[in-house]
Amino acid sequence: MLEALSGSKGVDWNRLSQIGAAYGFTSAIVSALALAGVAVSLVVQNRQARAEQVQGIRSYYLELVRLELDDMPLFQPVWGDTDIVDPHEQKRHVYADLMMNYAWMGFEIGTIREGLLRDMLAGMFAGEAGRHYWSRAHASWIASSSGSRVGRRFLAIVGEEHDRAITAGPPTRSTVAPRPPAAPVAGASRAWRASAGALIGLGAGLVLGSLLRGRR
């Protein structure tokens, strides 16, 4: 029937069948590679979408913390009661939280390597404020970041550097340096003298005018 339809006789149909099977096998391999490429592309897109969602949440959190830093007495009670009474210590705690989140995000995406992270943490835990922060916040960090391999590694590094700082000795105390006096504005004293001279001259003119009117 095939010979009659194709108008060809004497064709080796077994050989043609083998050639067709070979092309079919090659086509299956190419289709499998294309499907694998689509699957990899979908996985990458999903990870990018997830990263953008996480970044958006963290950016929103940073904005909330900035608002809190601008007016601690107003916004801090919204986060709940705290045992930190000193307002300067409250701001240090919030700032230390921002620093730790910065270190975590950089370590997570690979812009902060382990060596730089350890150096940052060593400086942070050398002071009293950094140690106080970690003693209050380490439980929440464990609850929020221990679900991934990178998070567990980050927490392990932080714990190691904190223990190393404790073993090294007491921390440096956190003191508030007095602010330098405000520098006088250039030309302010000259403008004040000119204004005072004008007022004195005006007053003298009014007195003199009233005397002349009284004599009339």
C-alpha positions in Angstrom: 0.0 0.0 0.0 2.8 2.4 0.9 4.6 1.6 -2.4 1.3 2.2 -4.3 0.7 5.5 -2.6 4.2 6.8 -2.9 4.7 5.6 -6.4 8.1 4.1 -5.6 9.1 0.5 -5.9 12.1 -1.4 -4.8 12.5 0.8 -1.7 14.0 -0.8 1.4 11.3 0.0 4.0 13.2 -1.6 6.8 16.1 0.8 6.3 13.8 3.8 6.2 12.1 2.6 9.4 15.5 2.5 11.1 16.4 6.0 9.9 13.0 7.3 11.2 13.6 5.6 14.5 17.0 7.3 14.8 15.5 10.7 14.1 12.7 10.0 16.6 15.3 9.2 19.3 17.2 12.5 18.5 14.0 14.4 18.6 13.1 12.9 22.0 16.5 14.0 23.4 16.1 17.5 22.1 12.6 17.7 23.5 13.8 16.5 26.9 16.6 19.1 27.0 14.1 21.8 26.1 11.7 20.7 28.8 14.6 20.7 31.3 15.5 24.3 30.3 11.9 25.4 30.8 11.9 23.7 34.3 15.1 25.4 35.3 13.8 28.8 34.0 10.6 28.4 36.1 12.7 27.5 39.2 14.9 30.6 38.7 11.9 32.8 38.2 10.3 31.4 41.4 13.4 32.1 43.4 13.6 35.7 42.0 10.0 36.3 42.9 10.6 35.0 46.4 13.7 37.1 46.8 11.8 40.2 45.7 9.0 39.4 48.2 11.5 39.0 51.0 13.3 42.2 50.0 10.0 44.1 50.0 9.1 42.9 53.5 12.5 43.8 54.8 12.4 47.2 53.3 9.0 47.8 54.9 10.5 46.7 58.2 13.4 49.1 57.9 11.0 52.0 57.2 9.1 51.1 60.4 12.4 51.0 62.4 13.4 54.4 61.0 10.0 55.9 62.1 10.7 54.4 65.6 14.1 55.9 65.8 12.7 59.4 64.8 10.3 59.4 67.8 11.1 56.6 70.3 8.7 57.7 73.1 5.8 57.7 70.6 6.4 54.5 68.6 8.4 52.2 70.9 5.4 51.2 73.1 3.7 49.7 70.0 6.4 47.0 69.9 5.5 46.0 73.5 6.9 46.5 76.9 10.6 46.6 77.3 13.0 46.6 80.2 15.2 49.2 78.6 14.6 52.5 80.4 17.4 54.7 79.2 16.3 56.4 75.9 19.9 56.3 74.6 20.1 52.6 75.3 16.7 52.1 73.5 18.1 53.8 70.4 21.3 51.7 70.5 19.2 48.6 70.7 17.2 49.5 67.6 20.3 50.6 65.8 22.0 47.3 66.7 19.0 45.5 65.3 19.4 47.4 62.0 23.1 46.4 61.9 22.4 42.8 62.5 19.7 42.7 59.8 22.2 44.4 57.4 24.8 41.7 58.2 22.2 38.9 57.7 20.9 40.2 54.4 24.5 40.7 53.1 25.5 37.2 54.2 22.4 35.6 52.7 22.9 37.1 49.2 26.7 36.7 49.3 27.8 40.3 49.4 29.2 39.9 53.0 31.6 37.0 53.2 32.3 35.1 56.4 35.5 36.9 57.1 33.9 40.3 56.9 30.9 39.1 58.9 33.2 37.9 61.7 35.0 41.2 61.7 31.7 43.2 62.0 30.5 41.0 64.8 33.8 41.2 66.7 33.5 45.0 66.7 29.9 44.9 67.7 30.3 42.4 70.6 33.3 44.2 71.9 31.0 46.9 73.2 28.4 46.8 75.9 25.5 47.8 73.6 26.1 44.9 71.2 26.2 42.3 73.9 23.1 43.6 75.5 21.3 43.5 72.2 22.2 39.9 71.5 21.2 38.8 75.0 17.7 40.2 74.4 17.3 39.3 70.7 19.0 36.0 70.1 15.8 34.0 70.8 13.8 35.8 68.2 16.7 35.4 65.7 16.9 31.7 66.3 13.1 31.4 65.7 13.2 33.4 62.5 16.4 32.4 60.8 17.1 28.8 61.7 14.8 27.3 59.0 17.4 27.4 56.2 21.0 26.2 55.9 22.3 29.7 55.4 20.4 31.0 58.4 21.8 28.2 60.6 25.3 29.0 59.5 24.7 32.7 60.1 23.5 32.0 63.6 26.4 29.7 64.3 28.9 32.4 63.3 27.1 35.0 65.5 27.2 32.7 68.4 30.9 31.9 68.0 31.8 35.6 67.8 29.7 36.4 70.8 31.2 33.6 72.9 34.7 34.7 71.8 34.0 38.3 72.9 32.7 37.1 76.2 35.8 35.0 76.8 38.1 38.0 75.9 36.9 40.0 78.8 34.4 42.7 79.9 32.9 45.0 77.2 33.7 48.6 76.7 31.0 50.8 78.3 28.6 52.7 76.2 28.8 56.4 77.0 27.2 59.4 75.4 29.8 62.1 74.4 28.7 65.6 75.1 27.7 67.5 72.0 30.1 70.4 71.0 28.6 73.9 71.3 27.0 75.2 68.2 29.4 77.3 66.1 28.3 80.9 65.8 26.8 81.8 62.5 29.1 84.0 60.4 28.0 87.5 60.4 25.4 87.0 63.2 27.1 89.3 65.7 27.6 92.0 63.1 23.9 91.8 62.1 23.0 92.0 65.8 25.1 95.1 66.3 23.6 96.8 63.3 20.0 96.0 64.5 20.8 97.2 68.0 22.3 100.5 66.6 19.2 101.0 64.5 16.9 100.5 67.5 19.0 102.9 69.6 18.9 105.5 66.9 15.1 105.1 66.5 14.6 105.5 70.2 16.8 108.6 70.4 15.0 110.2 67.5 11.6 109.6 69.2 12.8 111.1 72.5 14.3 114.1 70.7 11.1 114.6 68.7 8.9 114.6 71.8 11.2 117.1 73.5 11.0 119.5 70.6 7.2 119.2 70.5 7.0 119.9 74.2 9.0 123.1 73.8 6.6 124.4 71.1 
